[in-house]
Amino acid sequence: MTQMHVQSVEESAAVQLVPSRRFVIRFVVSSISSVAGSISFVLIGPTISRIAVVDPSLEAFYVALLAVWFGSLGRMWFLTLRDRNRQ
């Protein structure tokens, strides 16, 4: 015969209030990546715009780099928040 473990409402609420270690790590990494990337693009942006006048292919590369970075951040935050909802 199998035993079923039934959690009380208080136990299940307490378990859901404490975020998992994996979620906390993902959240910290996502936050640091977002802030560091934003700062670097803001600092490098004016220099790239001045160089883009001379070489338009560099401007296209910079725009592609921004698009990939935003896509990467979007995926990272999606996975982070999905992990939070799985608890």
Backbone bond lengths (Angstrom), bond angles and torsions (degrees), N, CA, C in turn:
res aa  C-N    CA-C-N  psi(-1)  N-CA   C-N-CA  omega(-1)  CA-C   N-CA-C  phi
1 M - - - 1.432 - - 1.529 109.02 -
2 T 1.295 116.99 136.72 1.461 120.38 -178.68 1.515 110.14 -93.83
3 Q 1.288 114.44 146.76 1.457 120.15 177.66 1.523 109.17 -100.78
4 M 1.281 115.77 140.08 1.466 120.77 177.53 1.518 107.96 -108.79
5 H 1.313 114.63 131.48 1.456 119.65 177.74 1.522 107.58 -98.14
6 V 1.299 116.30 118.01 1.459 121.38 -179.55 1.519 107.82 -107.02
7 Q 1.341 115.23 122.65 1.453 119.50 178.40 1.519 109.62 -86.06
8 S 1.299 115.00 144.14 1.454 118.65 174.97 1.523 108.86 -75.54
9 V 1.301 116.15 167.33 1.463 121.22 -179.92 1.517 110.46 -62.68
10 E 1.328 117.34 -38.09 1.460 120.98 179.97 1.530 111.45 -65.94
11 E 1.337 116.52 -41.13 1.464 120.21 179.85 1.516 111.08 -65.50
12 S 1.320 117.28 -44.71 1.462 119.09 -179.05 1.514 111.19 -67.90
13 A 1.325 118.97 -34.43 1.466 121.63 177.64 1.523 110.27 -67.57
14 A 1.339 117.06 -39.99 1.463 120.52 179.39 1.513 110.87 -66.24
15 V 1.311 117.59 -37.26 1.463 121.17 179.59 1.525 109.82 -66.69
16 Q 1.316 118.31 -38.32 1.459 121.23 -177.76 1.520 112.52 -76.04
17 L 1.341 118.39 -23.99 1.457 120.37 -178.98 1.522 112.71 -75.49
18 V 1.305 117.89 -26.90 1.455 121.52 -179.08 1.528 108.55 -89.79
19 P 1.344 117.22 113.48 1.462 118.46 179.54 1.525 111.05 -69.16
20 S 1.314 115.04 148.96 1.457 118.59 -179.71 1.521 110.21 -72.20
21 R 1.296 115.17 158.45 1.467 121.02 179.84 1.531 110.13 -62.91
22 R 1.330 115.68 -37.60 1.463 120.67 179.54 1.536 110.49 -62.31
23 F 1.333 116.74 -42.48 1.456 120.08 178.70 1.524 111.31 -64.10
24 V 1.314 116.96 -43.30 1.466 120.75 -179.43 1.526 110.25 -62.44
25 I 1.320 117.17 -43.11 1.464 120.54 179.34 1.528 110.44 -63.85
26 R 1.327 116.79 -45.52 1.470 119.74 178.54 1.517 111.28 -62.25
27 F 1.327 117.14 -39.56 1.461 120.69 -179.49 1.527 110.94 -64.43
28 V 1.322 116.79 -44.00 1.464 120.94 179.96 1.532 110.35 -64.59
29 V 1.323 117.20 -44.99 1.472 120.48 179.86 1.526 110.69 -64.24
30 S 1.314 117.93 -41.43 1.466 121.17 178.71 1.519 111.13 -64.32
31 S 1.315 116.70 -41.41 1.466 120.42 179.60 1.525 111.64 -65.02
32 I 1.323 116.41 -46.53 1.465 120.22 179.90 1.518 110.47 -63.28
33 S 1.308 117.33 -42.61 1.460 121.13 179.15 1.526 111.33 -63.04
34 S 1.311 116.60 -40.93 1.463 120.23 179.50 1.530 111.61 -64.32
35 V 1.313 116.01 -46.52 1.465 120.24 -177.97 1.530 111.20 -68.77
36 A 1.316 117.07 -46.34 1.471 120.48 -178.46 1.526 111.11 -63.82
37 G 1.326 117.24 -42.48 1.457 120.06 178.39 1.515 112.58 -64.94
38 S 1.319 116.51 -40.88 1.466 120.28 178.94 1.521 111.12 -63.08
39 I 1.308 116.50 -44.85 1.464 120.51 179.87 1.524 110.65 -62.67
40 S 1.326 117.24 -44.15 1.462 119.18 -178.08 1.527 111.74 -66.39
41 F 1.325 117.81 -39.68 1.463 119.42 178.57 1.523 111.97 -68.53
42 V 1.328 117.71 -35.90 1.464 120.38 177.66 1.523 110.48 -67.41
43 L 1.323 117.76 -39.96 1.462 120.80 -179.37 1.529 112.40 -72.58
44 I 1.337 117.38 -35.22 1.460 120.50 -176.22 1.536 111.88 -88.72
45 G 1.333 117.17 -21.61 1.461 121.85 -176.47 1.528 115.39 -51.36
46 P 1.333 118.62 -51.45 1.472 119.18 179.94 1.534 113.22 -61.01
47 T 1.311 116.53 -38.13 1.465 120.04 178.55 1.524 110.45 -66.00
48 I 1.308 117.13 -43.08 1.466 120.95 179.36 1.524 110.35 -64.07
49 S 1.319 117.55 -39.55 1.472 119.24 -179.75 1.524 111.28 -65.27
50 R 1.332 117.67 -35.99 1.477 119.62 176.53 1.522 111.84 -69.52
51 I 1.324 117.13 -37.83 1.461 120.71 179.18 1.526 110.60 -73.11
52 A 1.337 117.28 -30.54 1.464 121.41 -178.37 1.518 112.39 -63.74
53 V 1.328 117.13 -24.27 1.465 120.29 176.70 1.520 109.42 -64.29
54 V 1.316 117.12 -37.34 1.451 121.90 -179.15 1.530 111.12 -79.22
55 D 1.334 116.73 -41.54 1.458 121.36 -175.81 1.535 109.94 -131.96
56 P 1.343 117.61 97.67 1.464 120.27 -177.73 1.535 113.94 -63.54
57 S 1.320 118.14 -23.20 1.462 118.98 178.83 1.531 111.14 -66.37
58 L 1.326 116.06 -28.62 1.460 119.88 176.64 1.532 110.80 -67.83
59 E 1.323 116.15 -35.56 1.458 119.93 176.79 1.536 110.40 -64.05
60 A 1.324 116.88 -42.47 1.456 120.82 177.88 1.527 110.52 -63.02
61 F 1.321 116.57 -39.61 1.455 120.59 177.78 1.531 110.81 -63.55
62 Y 1.325 116.96 -41.98 1.463 121.91 179.67 1.534 111.13 -64.22
63 V 1.325 117.21 -42.15 1.465 121.40 178.16 1.527 110.12 -64.82
64 A 1.331 117.01 -41.41 1.464 120.55 177.12 1.527 110.75 -63.98
65 L 1.321 116.62 -39.78 1.457 121.33 178.07 1.527 110.89 -62.53
66 L 1.328 116.95 -42.23 1.465 120.74 176.62 1.529 111.71 -62.44
67 A 1.335 116.25 -42.91 1.463 120.45 -179.67 1.532 110.97 -62.81
68 V 1.314 116.67 -42.96 1.469 120.81 179.14 1.525 110.36 -66.42
69 W 1.328 116.81 -39.90 1.458 120.88 179.26 1.525 110.90 -63.41
70 F 1.345 117.29 -45.85 1.468 120.28 178.03 1.528 110.92 -62.93
71 G 1.315 117.21 -39.71 1.468 120.24 176.95 1.514 111.94 -62.96
72 S 1.321 115.91 -42.09 1.461 120.92 178.99 1.526 111.22 -64.62
73 L 1.332 116.15 -43.78 1.463 119.47 177.70 1.522 111.50 -63.82
74 G 1.318 116.03 -41.22 1.454 119.62 178.53 1.516 111.52 -60.10
75 R 1.309 116.34 -44.66 1.475 120.68 179.15 1.532 110.81 -65.53
76 M 1.333 116.18 -41.48 1.456 120.39 -179.29 1.533 110.56 -62.73
77 W 1.332 117.12 -46.17 1.461 120.26 179.68 1.522 111.09 -68.70
78 F 1.330 118.04 -35.30 1.458 121.30 177.01 1.532 110.24 -60.12
79 L 1.324 116.58 -48.12 1.465 120.60 179.69 1.529 111.51 -65.41
80 T 1.322 116.42 -36.95 1.467 120.05 179.51 1.516 110.51 -64.66
81 L 1.313 117.03 -48.06 1.459 119.82 -177.09 1.532 111.67 -73.78
82 R 1.313 117.31 -29.42 1.463 120.29 175.29 1.527 109.88 -66.23
83 D 1.324 116.86 -38.05 1.462 121.25 178.91 1.533 109.74 -64.56
84 R 1.316 117.23 -35.82 1.466 120.69 178.75 1.521 110.45 -65.29
85 N 1.327 117.10 -39.27 1.457 120.85 -177.38 1.517 112.96 -75.08
86 R 1.322 118.82 -16.20 1.467 122.10 -178.80 1.516 112.84 -80.18
87 Q 1.296 118.10 -14.35 1.466 120.12 -175.42 1.501 111.20 -66.40
